Amino acid sequence: MGSSLAHLLSPGSIGRMALANRIVVTAMGVSLSEADGTCGDRLIAYHSEQAKGGAALIITGVTGVAWPVGAVQPNQTALSDDRFLPGLRRLTDAVHAHGTKIAAQLHHGGLVAGYSAQDGHPLWAPSIPDPVTGDFGDYFLPEEMAAFAGAVMPTVKVLDKNDIAAAVRQFGEAAARAKAAGFDAIEIHSGHGYLLSSFISPKTNKRTDEYGGPLENRIRFLIEVIAAIRAAVGADFPVWCKLDSREIGKVGGIVIEDAIRAARMVESAGVDAITVTAYHDVGQAKLHSGSNIPHEPNFNLSYAAQIKAAVNIPIIASGRVEPEVADARIREGAFDFLAMGRKLLADPHLPRKLAEGQSDDVRPCIYCYTCVSTAYLREPTRCAVNPRTGFEFAAPAQSQGAERKRVVVIGGGPGGMESARRLDAGGHQVVLLEKSDRLGGTLRFASLAYAANERLLDWLRRQIEKSGVDVRLGTTASPELLRSLQPDVVVVATGAVRGMPAIPGNDLPHVFSGDDMRRMMLGETSSELVRKTGVMTRLATKLGAATGVTANLDFVRKATHQWMPLGKRVVIIGGELVGLELAEFLSERGRAVTVVDETQRFGKGLMVVRRMRLLAELKEHGVALHTGATDIRIDQDAVHFASPSGAAHAIPADHVIVAKGASGDLALADQLKAEGFAVHAIGDATGVSYIEGAIRDAAQTADAINAATSGDFAKHA
């Protein structure tokens, strides 16, 4: 054990449940059970991988006590009937086989159960809620909103006392089933606007009976649930609840003072721990990554510490916390356990790797919100950087007896590096060809605009350095070179081609393409850049490349706050991922930025929760966003276009960046096939699919090649 993480990796306990370390897989709604609510092979394989990875405790997400009533997503795990016990017993047995404990999170969606409303079930509530207002719906693409909202307008059922008593019984009966199924503990979900939380919140609870009014009345429902669960499982069985520390942006909602009092009340009612979380006004789009799943690191820790100081039971904290920070806070007594979500989706073996001192091998989360956004799209969870997440059940077994292959991978971007390292781990002899002088491809520029991407870039480079891959930089692939290498298989990962769209004025010297910007920021050059830039810019670019400073992305990010070869007024034509992240990058560096595009909704290529945050922040920073533009043209001083109403606009521009026009490029792949090579094309070469597409294609291609690999030399990929 590394002493630097001695506290995070030390044993702990909740009630009478002993835990090997302080790392918990937080409860997440992952939609990996079967359509009928049963636990099947897919969810079992998903949690088994986490157990293998060394987490001390797994908390299953949103296990429905009244399913299908109260369901918030498809393929949600149910615990509302004895028929669900066999599958759940298989799950707990599989997790226990790896020495990990598992808790069932008991859940009723209440007002948030819009998914169950599609089957005609009303939303259970303490009282009729206020209408949802805000910009939440503005950032969905049309097909996404159709998936999220469904076709049925929900109705609300205001619970009477008999309904409350029935729900209390459902929680108690589900707890008894959880214990019978072999779960080690129970978490009661009383946060996030779900049924119990909606009673606790003064914003949603307007009742005047003994379940409304002061906090001791609003929390009565939860206290009764705790009592029913205790009666069902006994005094020694670990039980805790999840509480909102505050409801962010919700005027009249839960505040930290309420949460501290609630924590003391549930402690007195007999819970063994408290998971501290947060909720938000769901109408405000940006807040969907600003409460329980925060974009800001350590966002909830100070609130967990305040609750910890008020009670004498363990506190489980969460919210974008790095292991080193968690270790320090546990040492200080701010909380007792760290619940991780996104990090363990990116690498379920994070706990084991930390314990073995292999932190550099932990595959990083890049906070792209792919995993979170799947819940809004009613899809099973997945991860942009770990294509196995959610698909563990389908991981291919290594076949026996085949010969080792010689594989040439062309292109050193994320897809090329990922396929090369996986093929090397599969026992193949791999040569990686990259025409530039360093690995990374367009991920280097993406890391400039969104710094979290650099974590993946660095990890992929480290994995290649540790591997047996023969990396050849500054090498252009050609049929002649490949014939000399005599590969059995060629993987083409050369990325997209970025043509300049046919926009009038696109050849003016102050108009840059996305490739022009990438080359300029990273110290590269081209004939187009020579034509469009001045002597000082070209000199700075050459000097940066010669000294290597432009290879240091953190240096470039900092230096560009002081100087950039762009005027103060920049118009970006292109409202998809690249254009919007570039707009954020430039606005943070003092540029007055306008984004213009023909599309009616900006943000394609960004997952919906990331899109909500980025577009909201662009507006906060004063970036002008013009959707539905027509007749776009560029002249010496401005970008001209017509708005959807037909009104003419002329936006003054010192520089114009055209951040669109990318498309797949199979020219090299087709040429090599015609020359007789066995070729797999992956990533943006087949069509723009960004980081997730590149990584997923790389894994699938490596699996296909590995399918004939001998298990004698195959290693874990």
Protein Blocks (a to p, Z undefined) as FASTA:
>chain_A
ZZklmmmmpccdehjbccfblcdcddddehlacfkopacfklmmmmmmmmmnopabdcde
hiafkbcghiabehiacfkbfklmmmmmmmmmmmmmnopacddddddekjmlmmlmmnop
acddfbdcdddedjklmmpcfklmmmmnombdcddddddfklmmmmmmmmmmmmmmmmmn
opabdcddfeehiaklmmmpmklmccfbfkgcjfklmmmmmmmmmmmmmmmnojklccdd
dddfbdehiahiacfklmmmmmmmmmmnopabdcddddddfklmklmmmmmmcfbghklm
mmmmmmmmmpccdcddeehiafklmmmmmmnopambdcdfklmmmommlmmmmmnopaml
pccdehlommmmmmmnopacddfklmkgoplmmoccddehiacdddddehjbfklmmmmm
mmmmnopacddddfbfbehijmlmmmmmmmmlmmmmmmmmmmmmmmmcdcdehiacdfkl
mmmnopabdcddebpaddddddehilpfkbccfklmmmmmnopacfklmmmpcfklmmmm
mmmmmnommmmmklmmmmmmmoccbdfbdcdedjbfklmmmmmmmmmnopacddddfbfb
ghihiafklmmmmmmmmmmnopacdehiahiacdfkbccdddfkopacddddfbdcddeh
iacdfklmmmmmmnopacddehjlnopebjmlmmmmmmmmmmmmmmmccfklpccZZ
